């Protein structure tokens, strides 16, 4: 599950996130370049740190409410990652044609709770400053809806704001909604 909201990450959200306990080592800020795929919210292709990553949605598990503070879409995704030496022509074309991609700068903070990753990320894109909150069940090939809902209800029980269905989407869905 993921929500995108405009503006910088609110201080109340940072305080809430800090209250979840010690985090994982903070990943270094990075800029990913997403290939624009108009109308496709089910497929994401990006350049990330010299690799080509492809994520495809494998299932839509519906809208789920997490306690009284959050409601959003649950989806499952499959990811393929290829090193630059495996796809040199694709990387060369994307690097030579900046208009094909949307740069998104990310500054992430992560927590692991009961097999789920909780993430707050500050985003900078050509269409503005945003932030995202993500909940991801890190399991095998089977969808892990029950642990995701359980952890989400617990973690978001004292979230400082409401997370609505209209803000719940994937990275490809967010890009489609905000790029021509």
Helices and strands as residue ranges (DSSP letters): E 2-6, H 11-18, E 30-35, E 43-48, E 51-66, E 70-83, G 84-86, H 88-96, G 98-100, E 101-113, E 116-125, E 128-137, H 145-155, G 156-158, G 165-167, H 171-178
